[in-house]
Amino acid sequence: MVTGRGTTRGLAVLTALGMVAVLPGAVGVASAEGLPHYRTARGATAIKGAAIATDASQIKPGLGTDRIDRNTEKYYRIELDARSSAYVSVVAAPRPGTKVEDYSDKLTVDIQDSDGASCTSESSQSFHGDGTPYPIGDYAERLVGGDRTQCQAAGLYYVVVTRKGPETSGPEDWPIELRFVTEPGLKGTAPSAPAEGNWPTRTPPPRTDPTTQPATGGTGFNDAASVTGGVWKDRIRPGETRFYRVPVDWGQRLNLRAELPNASAPGSSSVRDGFGLSVFNPARGLVSGDNFVLYDGKPTTVKEFTAPIAYENRFTTTSAVKAMRFAGWYYLEVTLNSHATRYFPKGTDFILRVDVRNEAKAGPAYAGPAPEFTVTDADREMARTGRAEEAAGGNNTLRAVGYAGIGTGVVLLVGLGVWTLVARRRVVSPGAPGAAAARPPQEGQPAPPQQSQHGGQQQQFGPPQNW
């Protein structure tokens, strides 16, 4: 039975929680503007890059995290065989509110042999969102086969990550996430390079499905929302970036549109590079970027139309075609310029039209397993239902709370939880059986180990998942 005094005490707790919720830095506020940060993958290993190659730490296949200062070069080492191609991607994710300079703040990644020679042309990416920070990245590659002579031997190689920027950009270091994946060679001879322009390049009309499906985009690659062909609606705030992923099989291509609506009230001026859409391949290689459009309060659309996926695309010279080299999950990155607050102070809904075109074809005859470059029935089902990658540890429920802010309903729920905990602690005396289980770990005592999704204990490496 709840007494009047208990009710008064509970309301006092709720009132206090309501006051805490609006304080800067309070629980549930991800940053000064409440924008979510890039979420790293569970189990990502903390790696410390070295200033010189002889001190480089080894990267093994999988995910790792580090941080990099402005005008800094870091070395990591990898061990490669003579049969597999290798890709090392690097994603830089400055926190929302970080000052970045378009075009001059750059992230570069390269793979070099033990003599310091680059295995391919290094990849360099910069910002193009009118000073808005958002995740940028690309991969470096070591390809085997064909008529190549450089970097074909097994042995030691180096991954070199460089950040350059002017003194006018923010002084903060950037979190970076590294991903190392290998691709088996083929059984037999690799196909030759396709003829340039042997497929239609004119952008077709977008999908016009009568039903719009809800989606909740992730903060990055690891918690990206799975989508398939259809029309999806999500919500985004100025300065925010949303990630989605879609399975695309051999022979298929993507026709994409992200649509921003008109503003309810006119702004004082247009927003240069107001709305952007980028596409990444399964190895996190950039397919198309720098794709931002101006926003002036009227409906606007940003489009992408990719080449069909083919193994032999890797032998072309056009970068957007070259990146469409394998099947798997393709990632879509949507960014709303932070200056768009003049039009959308509380955020806005937007539409994402995803069209997976062409029938799937048989893939190449790999000499070994290639799970990252394969589309399965389970992948298609996950995309159809709109679920995020389960192995990534993304929590869309918590993210949605962070997006909406601490409202009255959330405060009530949290308050009731605390109220219940207080009531239980009053019932369970300090000396009673089970009291130890009700107490939190004492200072200096480790917290109980987390259970991984596979049922075993999981050690958490690297920085917190929400940078």
N, C-alpha and C positions, 0 to 999 in steps of 0.2 A: 504494500500500500504506500502511495506517495503522499507524504504529509505536506501541509502548506509551507513548512520551513524548508523541506526538501525541494519544493518547487521554486521557492525564492532563491535558494542556493544555486539551483540549476540554471535559472534565468540569469543570475549574476555571472555564471561561467560563460553562458552564451553571449552576454553583452561584452565580456572581456575578450572573447574570441573574435567578435565582430570588430572590436577596436584594433586588435592585433592584425586582423586581415588587411586593413587598409594602410598599415604602417609600411614604409619602404623597407624592403628586404625581408618582409614577413614570410611565413610559410605559405607556399602556393604562388609566390611572386617570383618568376624565373629570372627576371632582371629588372633594371630600373623601369623599363617599359613593359615588363611582363611578357616579353617574347621568349619562346623556347630556344634552347641552344641545341647544337648538333649532338645527337645521341650516339655514343660509341657502342660497339658490339660487346656483348658479354664475353668475357674471356680474352679480350684483346690484351696482348702482352705489352707491358711497358718496356720500351727500347730507348736507349740513350745513344743518339748519333754522335759520331766523333768528328773532331775538326781535321784529323789527318787519317789517311786510309789505313795505316798500320794499327790504329787503335779501334777500328770499326767493329761494332757488334754485329753478330750474325742474325739475319732474318730468316726464319723458316716459313714454309707455306702457311698462310693464315693471315691474321690481322695483328697489327701492332700500333702503339700510340707513342707520340713524342711531342715536343714543343720546339718551335724554332723562332729565333729572334730576327729582327730586321737586319739585312745585309750579312747573312750568315750562310755558310755552306756546311752540310753534314754528310758524313760517309757511313754507309752500312754495307755489310758484305753478304753475299749469297753464294751457295754452292749449286752449280748447274751440271746436268749430264749433257751428253752429246746428242740426245734423241728428242728432247722436249723443248718447245718454245716456252718462254717465260715472260710474265708481265708483272711489273711492280707499279701499282698505282699509289698516288699520294693525294690526299684531300686535305686542304687547309680550311679551317672553319673558324674565322674570327668571330668573337662573341658579338651579338647584336649591340649596336652602339659604338663599336670600334671604328675609328677613323681610318678610311682607306682612300687611296688615290687611284682613280681610274687609269688604266694603261701602264702606270709606272710602278704600282705595287704588284710584283710578279712572283710566281712560284714555278720553279723549274725542276724537272726530274730527268735523270739520265742513268743508263746502265753502261758501265765501262768494263773492259777486260783488265787483267792484272797489269797491263802496260799503260793503262789510262786512256786507251782508245775507245771512243763511243761505239756501241754496237749498232745504233740507229741514230737518226736525228733526235736530239733532245726535245722534250715537250715543255713549252712555257705557256702558262696561263695567267691572265690578269683579270681585274674587275672591269665591268662595263655597265654598272648600274647607277651612274651619277652619284658616286660616293657611298652607295649602300653596301655594307658587308654581307656576303653570302658565301656558302661553301663553293670553292673552286678546286679543280684538280684535273688530273689526266694520268696516263701511265707512260712508262718507258718499257721497251720490249727487247728481248733477244730472240730472234727468229732463227729456226734451223731449216735446212733444205734449200732447194732451188739452186741458184748459181752463186750463193753467198760464200764468201771465204772468211769474213771477219766474224769473230766471236762464235765459232762453231765447235770448239773443243770443250770437253768437260773440264771443270775446275772452278777456281775462285773468280768471282766477279764483284764489282762494287756498284751500289746504288748511291747516286749523288743527288741530294736534295738541296736546292738553293732558294733562298728568299731574298729578294732585292726590293728596296723601297726608298723613297725620298724622306728627308727629315720632316717634311710636312705631314706625313702619315702618322698613324698612332704608334706610340712606342711599345705597346704591349706585344708579348710574344704570342704566336699563333699556335693553337693545338693543331696537330697533323695526325692523320690516320693513314697507315701504310697497309697495303694488301698485296700479298705475293701469291700468285697462282701460276700453275704450269699447264701447258696444253700438249697432249701426246702428239707424236708424229703420226704420219699416215702409213697405212699399208699400201705399198706401191708408190707410184709417182704422183706428186702433187699436180693439180690442174694448173694450166697456164693462166695468165692474167686475162680478164674479160675485156672485150672491146669497149672503149669508153662510149657511154651514151647508147647502149644497146637495150635500154628499157625506157618507158615513158618517164619524162621528167616534169611534165606539166602537172601542177598540184590539182588533184581531183576535188570535187565538192566534199564538204565534211559530212559526217554522219548526222542524221536528223531523226534519231530514235524518238518515238512519242513519249517514252518514259525516261525521266532523269533519275539516276541512282545516287544515293548519298555516298560520299567518300570523306575520309579524314586522313589527309596526307601526313607523312612522317617528317621528322626533322632532318633526315639524311638517308644514306643508303641502307643503314641497318634496320630502320623501322619504317621504311617506305611502305605505303599502302599498296596492296596488290589490286590491280584493275585489269580489265580486259576490254575488248571492243564494246563501245557504248558511249553514253553521255553521262558524265559524272558532275556532281555539284559539291563544292567544298567552300570553306570560308577562309579568308586570309586577311591579315592586318598589315598596314604599312611597315616595311622593314622585315617582314617575315618571308621565309622560304619553305615551300612544301615539296615533299618527294613522293613519287609514285613509281611503281614498277609494273611492267607488262611482259608476259612471255611471248617471244617472237621466234618462230621456227625457221628452218632453212627455206629459202625462197620467198619468205614473207617480208613485208615492209610496213612502215608506220606512216600513217597520215594523221597528223596531230593538230589540234587547235585549242588554245587557251583563250577564253573570252572574258573580258572585264566589262561590267555594265556601265551605263551612264551614272554619273553622280547625282544625288538628290538635290545638291546645292552647288552652284558654280564656284570654282576656285579662283584665286587671284591671278594665277598664271598656269601655264601648262607644265607638266613634269617630263623633262627629258629622260629617256630610257626608263619610263615609268613601270613597264610590265615586261617580264622576261620569261623565256622558256628555253631550257637546254636539255639535251639528250645524251645519255651515256650508255655504252655497251656493257655486256656482262662482266668484263674485266675492269670496269670503271674507266674505260677510255672515252674521251669526249668525242661524240659523233658530230654534234653541232652546238656551238655556243655563241656568245656575243650577240644573242638574238633578243634584243630589247626594243620595244616600240614606245613612242611618245604617247602620253596620256593627257588629254585636255578637257576631261569631263564628259566626253562622248563615248559611246561604246567602242571598244577597240579589241583587236584580235592579233595574236601572235601565232605563226604557223610553222610547222616543220613537216617535210616530206622526205623520207629517207630512201636510200637505194635498197633493193632487195638483198637479203643476206646470202652471201656466197663465200665459200672458203677462199676462192681465188681473188676476192676483193683486196686481200692483203698485199697483192702484187701491183696494185694501181698506184698512181701518184696523187690522186685527188683524196684529200684527207677525210672528207665526209663519207666517201665510198669505202676507203680503206678501213675505216672503223667498223663497217658493217660486215665483219668477217666471221662471226660465229653466232649460233643460236643461243638462246637462254633468256634471262631476265634483262630487259632494257629499262633504264631508269629515266624518269622525267622530273626535272627540277623547275618549279615555278616560283618566281620571286616578284613581290610587289615593292616598288621603291619606297624607301622610308619617307620621302618628301610627299607621298600621296596622302599624308594625313590631312592636307588642306581639302581633299575631296572625301576621304573616308576616315574620319577621326576614330570611328569604332570598328573599322574593318568592313569588309564587303564579301558577299557571295560571288563566286565566279564559276564558269563552266569549263570543263575539260572534255573535249571530244576526242576519243581514242578509236582509231580505225585500223585494225590489223588486216592488211590486204594480201591477196593471193593465197592459194592453197599451199600447205606445207609440203616440202619435198624431202626426199631421203638425204641424210647428211653424209659427210665424208666418212670413209672407213678409217677411223682412228685405230692406232695400234694398241691403245689401252683405254681405260675408263676416262671419260671427260664429263663428269657430272655438272660442272659449271657451264658447259656449253651444250647442254641438252635440255629440251623441253619435255616434261612428263605430263601424264594425265593429272597427277596430283597438283602440278603447277597450274594447269588450266583451271582446275576446280578452285584452287585458292584465289586465283584472279577473278573467277566468276563471282565468288562470294565477297570479294573486296577485303579479305583478311590480310593483315601485315605478316611479314615473315616471322614465324614462331620462334625460330632459332636466334633471332636478332635480339630478343629481349625487349622489344618495343612495347610500351604500355599505353595504348591509345586512350584508355579510360583516364589515367592520370594526366596524360597530355591534354585531353579535352578539358579537364579541370583547370590546368594551367592556362589554357587558351581563354576560357570563359572568365577567369578570375574567381576570387572568393566571393560568391554571391550569398544571398540569404539562405538559400537551400543548402549550400555546401557548409556554411557556418553552422546551421542547425544539425547537420549530420555529424560534423566533427564534435560539436558541443555535446550531443547525445552520447557519442562514444566516450568522451572524457567523463561525462556524468556517470555513465555506467561503470567505468573503471574506478571512479571514486567510491561508488556504492560498493563495488566488490571488495575494494581494499578495506572498507569499514567493516565488512562482514568477515573477511579473513584476517584474523589477528596475526601479529608478527610471529608468534610461536606456533601457530596452528599448522597442521599438515597441509602442504600445498602452498604455503606462504612463500617459500623460496621461488617457486615457479612464477609467482605473481610479481616478484621484484625484478627490476631491470638489472643487467650485469653491472657489477661494481666497477669503479674506475680501475683500469689496469687489467681487467679480465676480458678475454676475447669474446666477441659475440658468437652465437652458434653459427656453424658453417651453413652457407646457403645450399639448397638442393638444386642441382642442375636439372634441366628438362629431361635428361636421360636417367635420372634417378640417383646419381651419385653425388658426392660432395663436389662443389665447384669453387675453385679459388678465383677471386676477383683481382685482376691485374689492372694496372694503369690508373688513369684518373677516373673520377666519377663519370658515369655514363652520360650525364647531362652536363657537357662542358660549360 
